[in-house]
Amino acid sequence: MSGVLQRLKQFAQSPQGRRTIEQVRRTAADPRRRAQARRLFGKLRDRRSV
């Protein structure tokens, strides 16, 4: 498991990882995207309880 964490850490520190993190931050700040994610997680939560 620590190998996976190490790979994630390396990716996050790479230029591509930094770009990806910044893109995710911008997307997460968008109110429409937040609502979309909230609906998706709600659907997944409802399926799991059935």
MODELLER restraints for C-alpha pairs under 7 A, 6 or more apart:
rsr = mdl.restraints
at = mdl.atoms
rsr.add(forms.Gaussian(group=physical.xy_distance, feature=features.Distance(at['CA:11:A'], at['CA:17:A']), mean=5.08, stdev=0.5))
rsr.add(forms.Gaussian(group=physical.xy_distance, feature=features.Distance(at['CA:12:A'], at['CA:18:A']), mean=5.86, stdev=0.5))
rsr.add(forms.Gaussian(group=physical.xy_distance, feature=features.Distance(at['CA:27:A'], at['CA:33:A']), mean=6.52, stdev=0.5))
rsr.add(forms.Gaussian(group=physical.xy_distance, feature=features.Distance(at['CA:28:A'], at['CA:34:A']), mean=6.07, stdev=0.5))
